[in-house]
Amino acid sequence: PDSLPNLATNMADPHCGNTATTAAYKAGIAYAVNKFKGLHVTMYLDGAHGGWLGWTDNLQQFTTLVVSTLGSNLASLRGFSTNVANYQPVGIMCPFQSNDGVR
């Protein structure tokens, strides 16, 4: 868990957003999805939790990464699993305060 969501929220960090790390994350996810799609299994991609992707800019970056990483293989996914790692309790809104003026 946390691969593409972590990358999306840490692109400005030189340890996470550098070319080698970005390429490794994207290649690993693309490889796994490509291999599993031939097995006709139900696949879900990690979608992090509201603490990471609850802000519009992080969500947009994550969406861009998923589309650019999977391309046409995106259709092989059943959906996204959320709140798996770094669990956010139900009923606690995160982010607590919107930074986009929408929520």
trRosetta pair geometry for C-beta under 8 A, 3 or more apart (Angstrom, degrees):
i j d omega theta_ij theta_ji phi_ij phi_ji
1 46 4.5 153 -137 -118 69 147
1 48 7.9 135 175 -90 97 49
1 81 7.9 -88 -110 93 107 116
1 84 5.1 -150 -107 94 149 119
1 85 3.9 164 105 -17 142 127
2 5 5.7 -83 -145 63 47 103
2 6 4.4 53 162 -36 88 116
2 46 6.3 -74 -31 143 28 151
2 48 6.6 80 -112 -98 61 83
2 85 5.2 -68 -43 72 107 150
2 86 7.4 83 -85 0 122 116
3 6 6.1 -65 -149 32 11 107
3 7 6.6 5 157 -13 55 109
3 25 5.2 165 178 -150 99 101
3 28 7.1 -121 -155 86 152 124
3 29 6.1 172 111 -65 144 114
3 46 6.5 111 28 53 81 133
4 7 5.4 -53 -143 39 35 114
4 8 6.1 41 157 -26 67 104
4 25 6.4 145 -81 161 59 120
4 26 7.9 82 -98 -88 96 62
4 29 6.2 31 -49 -68 112 162
4 45 7.2 1 31 171 137 116
4 46 7.0 154 39 74 91 94
4 62 6.3 102 138 -146 99 80
4 65 5.1 167 -162 120 106 132
4 66 6.2 88 163 -73 157 75
4 69 6.7 -105 -103 -1 131 161
5 8 5.6 -53 -146 33 31 114
5 9 6.5 14 162 -7 65 109
5 46 6.3 -99 -4 123 115 100
5 47 6.7 103 -65 -177 126 25
5 48 3.2 152 -148 -51 163 122
5 52 5.2 71 169 123 115 147
5 53 6.0 -79 -137 -48 109 113
5 62 5.8 10 -107 -115 61 126
6 9 6.3 -67 -148 43 27 99
6 10 6.0 -12 166 13 65 122
6 16 6.8 -121 145 -150 91 133
6 48 7.7 161 -43 -91 58 118
6 52 7.6 -59 -81 -145 46 149
7 10 6.4 -83 -137 54 22 89
7 11 6.8 57 165 -72 64 75
7 16 6.3 -169 -118 168 54 102
7 17 7.2 125 -162 -94 72 64
7 21 7.4 -179 -114 135 104 101
7 22 6.4 120 -157 -113 127 68
7 25 5.0 164 -62 114 146 172
7 65 6.2 141 95 -136 118 159
8 11 6.8 -16 -156 -36 24 104
8 52 7.7 97 77 159 106 109
8 53 7.3 33 94 -94 140 95
8 58 5.8 99 131 -166 107 71
8 61 4.2 144 -162 111 91 103
8 62 3.9 -6 -105 -75 172 69
8 64 8.0 137 -121 53 106 87
8 65 5.3 -121 -78 1 99 143
9 48 7.9 111 -20 -117 129 164
9 52 5.1 -97 -47 -162 152 94
9 53 7.5 -110 -60 -70 114 62
9 58 5.0 15 -94 -133 87 117
9 61 7.4 148 -67 79 41 137
9 62 7.8 6 -41 -61 77 101
10 13 4.3 -31 -178 21 93 123
10 15 7.9 -46 160 75 126 80
10 16 3.7 8 122 89 123 157
10 17 6.0 -154 124 -43 67 93
11 16 7.1 -92 -81 106 21 100
11 17 3.9 95 -165 -112 40 130
11 22 7.8 50 -125 -89 82 119
11 61 6.5 -126 -17 -165 137 143
12 17 5.9 71 -9 4 11 158
13 16 4.3 43 79 29 114 104
13 17 5.5 126 58 0 58 99
14 17 6.7 -58 -99 55 22 86
14 18 5.7 47 -174 -59 58 103
15 18 7.0 -27 -138 -8 9 112
15 21 7.3 78 152 -43 44 159
16 21 5.8 -138 -162 124 31 156
17 21 6.9 -29 -29 73 4 123
17 22 6.4 32 -161 -58 44 111
18 21 5.1 83 59 16 81 103
18 22 6.8 -154 89 -7 36 94
19 22 5.9 -60 -143 40 26 111
19 23 6.1 24 161 -18 64 111
20 23 5.9 -58 -147 38 26 110
20 24 6.3 25 156 -20 63 109
21 24 5.7 -56 -146 36 30 111
21 25 6.3 29 158 -17 66 105
22 25 6.1 -55 -148 36 28 108
22 26 6.2 18 159 -10 64 113
23 26 6.0 -62 -144 44 27 106
23 27 5.8 23 161 -17 66 114
24 27 6.0 -56 -137 41 25 107
24 28 6.1 27 161 -21 62 111
25 28 6.0 -62 -149 36 23 111
25 29 6.4 16 160 -12 63 109
25 69 8.0 -67 121 -111 82 138
26 29 6.2 -58 -146 39 28 106
26 30 6.1 25 159 -15 64 113
26 65 7.3 -127 -93 -167 100 89
26 68 7.4 -42 -135 109 132 93
26 69 4.5 -138 -144 -114 86 100
27 30 5.8 -59 -142 42 28 110
27 31 6.0 32 158 -24 65 109
28 31 5.8 -55 -146 34 26 112
28 32 6.4 23 158 -17 62 107
29 32 5.9 -56 -147 36 29 109
29 33 6.3 24 159 -14 65 109
29 45 7.5 55 -160 -134 119 113
29 69 5.4 13 85 165 125 138
29 70 7.3 -73 128 -66 107 88
30 33 6.1 -58 -145 40 28 107
30 34 6.1 28 157 -19 64 112
30 69 5.4 -141 -60 173 97 80
30 70 6.3 -171 -105 -93 77 50
30 73 6.9 120 -145 50 73 153
31 34 5.8 -62 -148 39 25 111
31 35 6.3 21 158 -17 64 110
32 35 6.0 -58 -146 37 28 107
32 36 6.1 14 162 -9 65 113
33 36 6.1 -62 -140 44 27 103
33 37 6.1 35 161 -34 64 106
33 43 6.5 122 -126 162 79 163
33 45 7.6 -8 -84 -81 122 109
33 70 5.9 -20 80 -120 166 104
33 73 5.1 111 125 151 125 132
33 76 5.9 130 177 82 100 134
33 77 7.1 -40 -136 -63 122 91
34 37 6.1 -49 -144 21 24 113
34 38 7.7 23 158 -16 53 101
34 73 6.0 -67 -78 -113 72 151
35 38 6.7 -64 -174 27 33 108
35 39 7.6 21 142 -14 63 109
36 39 5.4 -59 -159 33 50 114
36 41 5.5 -68 180 49 99 118
36 43 5.6 114 113 -78 136 129
36 76 7.8 131 90 153 87 130
37 40 7.8 43 175 -70 41 36
37 43 7.2 -58 -79 -6 69 144
37 73 6.4 -124 -41 -148 154 98
37 76 4.0 -51 -107 -146 123 144
42 78 4.8 15 -166 -34 88 146
43 76 6.2 19 45 133 135 88
43 77 5.2 -86 96 -118 99 60
43 78 6.0 152 62 3 46 88
44 77 6.7 91 -114 -165 30 95
44 78 5.7 -50 -72 62 74 98
44 79 5.4 -14 -119 75 92 69
44 80 6.0 122 -171 -138 88 13
44 81 4.2 86 133 -33 132 95
45 66 6.8 119 122 -128 160 117
45 77 5.5 -35 -15 -127 104 142
45 79 7.9 -140 29 118 74 32
45 80 5.4 -40 69 -111 78 73
45 81 7.2 -173 81 19 26 78
46 80 7.2 25 145 -162 9 82
46 81 5.8 -38 -105 66 48 93
46 82 7.9 116 -168 -91 52 41
46 84 6.4 -95 -127 40 95 132
46 85 7.4 9 -151 13 131 110
47 53 6.8 -75 167 27 76 161
47 62 7.7 91 -147 163 67 144
47 80 3.5 60 -42 166 129 126
47 81 6.3 168 16 69 89 36
47 82 4.4 -45 78 -80 108 86
48 51 7.8 -121 158 62 106 71
48 52 4.2 -81 169 65 143 133
48 53 4.9 127 74 -12 128 113
48 62 7.3 -105 10 -113 129 151
48 82 6.7 -8 75 -135 37 78
48 85 7.7 -54 -127 62 52 93
48 86 7.7 -10 -161 59 74 120
49 52 6.0 86 58 18 61 95
49 53 7.2 151 78 28 22 91
49 54 7.9 -16 129 -37 56 102
49 82 6.0 124 -95 179 55 86
49 83 4.7 87 -104 -92 104 59
49 84 7.9 -159 -55 25 100 49
49 85 7.7 -139 -18 75 112 57
49 86 5.8 -140 20 93 134 95
49 87 7.1 151 -84 -135 156 21
49 88 4.6 155 172 -6 135 118
49 94 7.2 25 138 82 98 132
50 53 6.7 -81 -118 65 28 69
50 54 3.8 52 -175 -66 72 120
50 83 7.9 10 -4 -77 82 95
50 88 5.6 -92 39 59 98 174
50 93 7.4 -102 144 -171 157 48
50 94 4.1 126 104 82 112 88
50 95 6.8 -144 154 -22 94 49
51 54 6.3 20 -64 4 13 122
51 86 6.8 -104 55 137 134 124
51 88 5.8 173 -21 -79 105 128
51 94 4.6 -26 -72 151 71 137
51 95 7.1 110 -121 -76 44 63
52 58 6.1 -154 157 163 61 148
52 86 7.7 85 -28 84 116 145
53 58 5.1 -144 -119 118 47 111
53 59 4.8 93 -176 -85 87 75
53 62 5.5 -19 -115 -7 119 157
54 58 7.4 22 44 62 40 129
54 59 7.5 73 -81 -50 3 111
54 94 5.5 -163 -27 120 164 65
54 95 4.5 172 108 -13 129 79
55 58 4.6 75 66 14 93 107
55 59 6.7 -171 84 -10 43 90
55 95 6.0 49 -62 -21 85 140
55 99 5.7 2 -133 44 108 117
55 100 6.9 147 -160 -34 66 109
56 59 5.7 -60 -144 39 28 111
56 60 6.2 29 159 -20 66 108
56 99 7.6 -135 19 79 94 84
56 100 4.2 81 -8 -83 131 150
56 102 7.1 96 -63 15 130 133
57 60 5.8 -53 -146 36 30 111
57 61 6.4 30 155 -18 63 106
57 100 8.0 178 -21 -80 77 112
58 61 5.7 -55 -147 37 32 111
58 62 6.3 34 154 -20 66 106
59 62 5.6 -53 -147 36 31 113
59 63 6.3 34 153 -21 64 105
60 63 5.7 -52 -147 35 31 113
60 64 6.4 32 154 -19 64 106
61 64 5.7 -54 -149 37 31 113
61 65 6.4 32 152 -20 64 106
62 65 5.7 -56 -150 36 31 112
62 66 6.4 30 154 -20 66 105
63 66 5.9 -54 -147 34 30 110
63 67 6.4 23 158 -13 64 108
64 67 6.1 -60 -147 40 28 107
64 68 6.1 17 160 -10 66 114
65 68 6.0 -63 -140 45 26 103
65 69 5.7 23 162 -20 65 116
66 69 5.9 -61 -141 39 23 108
66 70 6.0 -13 174 11 63 115
66 74 6.8 88 150 -111 94 113
67 70 6.8 -71 -131 51 19 86
67 71 7.3 72 174 -82 54 35
67 74 6.5 -7 -114 -68 55 147
68 71 7.4 16 -160 -60 22 73
70 73 4.4 -116 -173 76 84 93
70 74 4.3 115 109 -65 127 73
70 76 7.7 -139 -170 38 121 102
70 77 7.5 -16 -160 -23 163 120
71 74 6.7 -159 87 -16 21 95
72 75 6.4 -28 175 13 60 110
73 76 5.0 -28 -173 10 68 123
73 77 7.9 76 141 -25 70 87
74 77 6.1 -45 -172 15 47 112
77 80 7.5 31 162 -62 135 60
81 84 5.3 36 136 -40 112 130
83 87 5.8 58 179 -132 82 62
83 88 5.7 -96 -122 37 100 85
84 87 7.6 -65 153 -79 9 76
88 92 6.4 -134 174 76 88 105
88 94 5.3 -114 -147 25 141 141
89 92 4.9 60 74 11 94 119
93 96 6.1 113 94 -112 89 47
95 98 6.6 131 82 -89 112 38
95 99 6.9 -15 99 -10 162 95
98 101 6.6 -176 121 -39 118 16
98 102 6.3 -137 -178 54 146 62
98 103 4.0 166 -82 66 141 89
100 103 7.0 56 59 13 98 85
